[in-house]
Amino acid sequence: MAKGGVIIYTKKKGKKDKSKKYKRLTMIQYLLLIFLSVVLITPFVQNRQFQTRMGMEIEEFRKQDRTEEIKDMQEVNQHINESGNFYTEDPFAGTTVYEDRANMIGVLSIPKIDEELSVYDRTDNLSLREGVGLLDGTHQPTGGIGNTTVLTGHDGMADASIFRNLDKLEFGDTFTFDNGEEILTYEVYEIAVVLPHETDVIQQIPDQDTMILLTCETPDIKKGINTHRLIVYGQRIPTVEQQPKESKLVTQSNQRYILFGTMGILLLVVIVIRLVYKSMNNKEENKKN
């Protein structure tokens, strides 16, 4: 622009400002995408760690001589029968905190939902974080007429499914319990959904060998989460020796974590490719200038 014979040059800021704003916006978008990918990958990594730890624990358990432990468990069952004391409270309402770690007493296998889980000798927060717990006051899992064993587990966590798919069990499905001395097989004969305070449905059944699986249930999400209890009753049947099944790379219990993990990894790969491509374009532009 010329003014009074003097030429004055003015700077156009609009384009530069817009470019800076675009770069800032792009960086925020990348950071958000990276954060999202980490959120998707984290449960997958945690689930793999959970499965690895539990697999090693189960393998070590099956190498042990459990003769003395089984005798102790049978003595506990005899005491329960003689005293007549049996469980009467909601397992997920307890606030007892233990200083020591619970002992592993067996392996619960549920073929229908592809679960093989460590079982510990009590129900507390730590045990339920690591696997399945024996409900305090119920019979130890040694088998025998009049024994009613209750096993409790969460209906899924961020890093493990545990009893998330328990509601898929139907009448006639079977599950097994390996106590280190023998494998006990149970057939589902009843399923119930009750309120937490309706503990009268969990009673000692005198004329049969029973194992009960118990977890939280949400029949109506509008009324809240984990408002009820899902109870699966199993009656013992003869154990039939089964041929080892071919290991599945993707089971029903972990496919959810693999799906999220794959999505997170793909998202990270796309981000890296875009950043590399952008960096190469910037270098070429700098060379031309």
N, C-alpha and C positions, 0 to 999 in steps of 0.2 A: 504494500500500500504506500502511496506517495502523499506526503503532507508537507506543504510549504517547501517543495523542492527536495525534501529529504525522503529517501526510501526507507520504510520501516518494515522489517520482517516479523511476522507474528507466527507463533508456534501453534499447531493444531494438536490439542491435547486429547480430543475425543477418542481417537483411534487407539492411542497408547493406553489411556485409562481403561478402555474397554478390554484391551489385551491383558492388562494386569488383572482385571476383575475375572476374566475368563480363566487365567492361570490359577488364581486363588480358588475358584469354583471347582476346577478340574482336580486340584490337589485335595480338596475336601471330599470330593466324590471318590477318589482313589482310597483315601483313608477310611471312609465309610465302607467301601467294598472290602478292604482288607480286614476291617473289624468284623464284618459279616462272615467272611470266610473262616476267620479264627473261631467265631461262635459255632459255625457248622462243624468244624474239624474237631474241636475240643471233646464233645461227647464220644466221637469215634475213637480218639486216642485213649480216653479214660476207659471206654468199654473194652478195648484191646488189653489194657493193663489189668482190668478186672478179670477178664477171661484167662489171661496168662497166670495171674496169681492164684486163681481158684483151681486151674488145671494142675499147677504144681502142688498145691495143697492136697488135692484129691489123690494125686499120684503117690505122694508121700504117705498119706493116711492108709492107703491100700497095701502098703508094705509092712505096716505095723502088726505086731502080735497083740490082739485086743482081748485075750482070754480073761485077764484080771479085770479089765474095765467092764466087760460084759457081766461078770459076777457082781461087781459093785452096782451096776445098773439094775440087775435083778433084785438086789437087796432093797434098793429104793422103791421098786415096784411093790415088793412085799409089804414095805412100811405103809405105802399109800393104801393098799388093800386092807391092812389091819386097822389103820387109823380111820379109814372112811373119809379122809380129807381129799377133795378133788377141786380142781380149778373152778373159780366162780366170778372172776373179774374180766373186764375188757383188756386184752393184751396190749392194746395201743394207748391205753390211758395211764400206764404205769410211769412212775418218775424215778424208780430205783436206779442209782448210778453205782456201778461196780468199779473198783480200782484195778482189778486184774482182768486179763483177757479171757473170754469164754473158751472152753475146750471143744474141739471138733469131735462129734460123736457119730458121724455117718455122712452118707452121700444120698441125696434125694434125686431120682431120675424120673422125668416126666416126658416120655417119648412124644406124646401128642403135640407138645409145644416146644420140643427140642431143648429142654432144660436139664442140666446136671449141676446140682448146687451143693455146696458145703452146708452142713447142718451143725449148729452149736448147741451146747447144753443149757441155754437159757435164752429168754427173750429180753433184750435190752437194745438201746439205740445202736451201740457199736456192732453187736452181732447182726442186727438187721441191715446194717450198712454193708456188711461183708458177705451175707448169705441169708440162711434161714435159721430161725431159732426155735428151740423146744419150749413150749409154753409151760412156765413154772407151775408145778402142782399136778401135771398130767404124767402118764406113764412113760418111762424110758422106752425107746424103740428096740425092744428085744424080742417082741412077738409073744403070743400066749393068749389063751382065752381069758377074757375079762380085761385085757389091756386096752386102754384107749389113749393113744398118743396124739397130741395136737402140735402141729408144726405151723409156725407163723412166718409171714414174709411180706415185704412191701409190694404194692402193685406196680412196681417199676420205679426206677430212679434215673437220674441224668446219665449215669455211667453203666447201668445194668437193668435188664428187664425183670429178673427174678420172677415174681408172680403176676406180672402185667397181663399175661395171656391165660391166666388160670380160668377165666370165664369161658374159654373155648372147650373145656373138658365137658364130656357128656356121659350119660349112663353107659356103663360097659367099658369105658376107657380104663387103662391100668397105669399104675406108677409103682416104682420100686424104691426100697430103702436098703442100702448096704451099710450094716452096722460094724463091718470089719470082720465079722465071724460068719454071717450068712446074709443072703439077699432075701428080703421080705417083699412079696408082691401083693398089691392091693387093687381091688376093682371098685370103681366108682358106682355107688348104688343110690346116692342121694345128694342133692345140691340145694342149698338154701341161701337166701339173702335176708339178713335181719338187721335190726338197729343195734348199735353198740351195747346198749344196756340189756338186750335180750340174750343173756348168757346162759339161760336155762336150756338152750339147744345144744350146749356143749356139756354133756354129762357122761360119766362112765357107763359104757354099755357092757353089761355083765356076761352075756352069752356069746360073744364073738370077739375076734381080734380085729381092732379098728384103728385106722390112722385117719386123722382129720387134717386137711389143709385149710388154713384160714388167712384171709387178706382183706384189705379195704375194698370198698365198691362204691361206685357213683351211679346209681340208677337214673337220677335226674340231675343234670348239671345245673339246672336253674335253682335247685335247693341247696347247692353247695357241693364241695369236693369231699370224697371219702366219708359220706354221711352214713353208710351202711357197712356191713361185714358180709363177705362172700365165704361160705363154708362148703367145702367139698368133703363128703364122707366116703371113705374107702374101706371095704371089708377084705380081709386077707384071703387069698386063694393060693393054690400051689404054684410054686415058682417053676417055670419052664425054662430050661437052658436055651438061651437065644444065641444065634450066630452073630458075631460082631458086625455091625452095620458099617458100610463105607462112610468115612467121615465127610460131612458136607462143608464146603467152603462158606456157603451162605445158609445159615439156619434161620428158622422163623424168629428166633429170639434176638438175633443180632443184625438182621437185614436193615432195620431202621437206622442203626448207627452207621452201617456201611453206606447207605444211601446219602445221609447227611454229610458224611466224611468225603465221599466222592464229589458231591456238589461243591463243598468247600475247597477241595484241591483243584477242581476244574476252574473255579472262580479265581483262585490265586494264579493259576497258569495263564489265564486270559489277561489278568492285570500285568503280569511280568512281560508277556508278549507285547502288550500295548506300550508299556514303558520303554522296552528295548527298541521297538519300532519308532517311537517318538524321539528317542535319543539319537537314533541313526539319522532321522530326518533333520533334526536340529544341527547335527554335524555337517550334513551336506549343504544346508542353507548357509552355515557359517563359512564353509569353503568357498561357496559362490560369491559371498559378500567380500 
